[in-house]
């Protein structure tokens, strides 16, 4: 009998860790979604919104400004991104789930899956719009775009990011 008096049961500890993990995932998803929804994309709209980071960011950064702005406009006006009220309601739902005692990881997981689904649909729409725009470029414009993309990928990453 090596049990320590007053030690928390492992299930409680795991619930707490899962809750923290879910909160961090939610924060990340919120940051990405907020960057897309708030600023119209990297360098778009003159709002200096946070840059989208990750696999697709160079493809967006190197699009000509007009095409990049059109892509984000199509996402916003095409119903592919939730409006401010829907985003707020989703955040409120998660806050309520995080405060529920006892914490129900399945409830938070359901909310995260809904976020992931919305982000996946937005990504699919963005990819389709990107492909449409690239397909409409002239051969010279597409070659210039490929050159800019290649140059971007050969640059060393900036340390201040």
C-alpha positions in Angstrom: 0.0 0.0 0.0 2.1 2.8 -1.3 -0.7 5.2 -1.8 0.0 8.7 -0.6 -2.7 10.3 1.5 -4.3 13.3 -0.3 -2.9 12.4 -3.7 -5.2 13.2 -6.6 -6.6 10.3 -8.6 -4.9 9.9 -12.0 -8.2 10.4 -13.8 -8.6 13.9 -12.3 -5.0 14.8 -13.3 -5.6 13.5 -16.9 -8.8 15.5 -17.1 -7.0 18.6 -16.1 -4.2 18.0 -18.6 -6.7 17.3 -21.4 -8.5 20.5 -20.5 -5.3 22.5 -20.8 -4.5 20.8 -24.1 -7.9 21.6 -25.5 -7.7 25.2 -24.3 -4.3 25.6 -26.1 -5.7 24.0 -29.3 -8.7 26.3 -29.1 -6.4 29.3 -28.7 -4.4 28.3 -31.8 -7.5 27.7 -33.9 -8.8 31.1 -32.8 -5.6 32.8 -33.7 -5.6 31.3 -37.2 -9.2 32.0 -37.8 -8.9 35.5 -36.4 -6.0 36.3 -38.7 -8.0 35.1 -41.8 -11.3 36.7 -40.7 -9.9 40.0 -39.4 -7.4 41.1 -42.0 -8.3 39.9 -45.4 -5.1 38.0 -45.5 -1.4 38.9 -45.5 -0.8 42.5 -46.6 -4.5 42.7 -47.7 -6.8 45.7 -47.3 -4.0 47.9 -45.9 -4.9 46.6 -42.4 -1.5 45.0 -41.7 -3.2 41.9 -40.4 -1.2 39.0 -38.9 0.4 36.9 -41.6 -0.9 33.5 -42.1 1.8 31.0 -41.3 2.2 27.5 -42.5 2.3 25.5 -45.7 0.0 27.7 -47.8 1.3 31.1 -46.8 4.0 31.5 -49.4 1.4 30.7 -52.1 -0.7 33.6 -50.9 2.1 36.0 -50.2 3.5 35.8 -53.7 0.2 36.3 -55.5 -0.1 39.7 -57.0 -1.9 42.0 -54.5 -5.1 42.3 -56.5 -5.5 38.5 -56.8 -4.6 38.0 -53.1 -7.3 40.6 -52.1 -9.8 39.0 -54.4 -9.2 35.6 -52.9 -9.9 36.8 -49.4 -12.8 38.9 -50.5 -14.3 35.7 -52.2 -13.9 33.8 -48.9 -15.6 36.5 -46.8 -18.4 37.2 -49.2 -18.9 33.6 -50.3 -20.1 32.4 -46.9 -17.0 30.3 -46.4 -16.0 32.1 -43.2 -18.3 32.5 -40.2 -19.4 36.0 -39.4 -18.4 37.8 -36.2 -21.5 36.8 -34.3 -21.1 33.2 -35.1 -17.4 33.3 -34.1 -18.4 35.0 -30.8 -21.1 32.4 -30.1 -18.6 29.6 -30.7 -16.1 31.1 -28.3 -18.8 31.6 -25.7 -19.8 28.0 -26.1 -16.2 26.9 -25.4 -15.8 29.2 -22.4 -18.9 27.7 -21.0 -17.6 24.2 -21.6 -14.3 25.0 -20.0 -16.1 26.3 -16.9 -18.4 23.4 -16.5 -17.8 21.3 -13.4 -17.0 18.5 -13.8 -15.2 19.3 -17.0 -16.5 17.2 -19.9 -13.7 16.7 -22.4 -16.1 15.2 -25.0 -18.1 18.5 -25.1 -14.9 20.5 -25.7 -13.8 18.0 -28.3 -17.1 18.4 -30.1 -16.6 22.2 -30.2 -13.0 21.8 -31.5 -14.2 19.4 -34.2 -16.7 22.0 -35.3 -13.9 24.6 -35.5 -11.8 22.2 -37.5 -14.6 21.5 -39.9 -15.2 25.2 -40.5 -11.5 25.8 -41.0 -11.3 22.8 -43.3 -14.2 24.1 -45.4 -12.5 27.6 -45.5 -9.2 26.0 -46.6 -10.9 24.0 -49.4 -12.6 27.2 -50.6 -9.3 29.1 -50.5 -7.6 26.4 -52.5 -10.3 26.4 -55.1 -10.2 30.1 -55.4 -6.4 30.1 -55.6 -6.5 27.5 -58.4 -9.1 29.5 -60.3 -7.0 32.6 -60.1 -3.8 30.8 -61.1 -5.6 29.0 -64.0 -6.7 32.4 -65.3 -3.1 33.9 -65.3 -1.3 34.3 -68.6 1.7 32.0 -69.2 4.0 35.0 -68.5 2.2 36.0 -65.3 2.2 32.4 -64.0 5.9 32.1 -64.7 6.6 35.3 -62.9 4.5 34.0 -60.0 6.5 30.8 -60.0 9.7 32.8 -59.9 8.5 34.9 -56.9 7.5 31.7 -55.1 10.8 30.0 -55.8 12.7 33.1 -54.6 10.6 33.2 -51.4 11.3 29.6 -50.7 15.1 30.1 -51.1 15.3 33.0 -48.7 16.4 32.4 -45.2 13.6 32.8 -42.6 13.6 36.1 -40.7 14.5 35.8 -37.0 12.0 38.4 -35.9 9.0 36.3 -36.8 
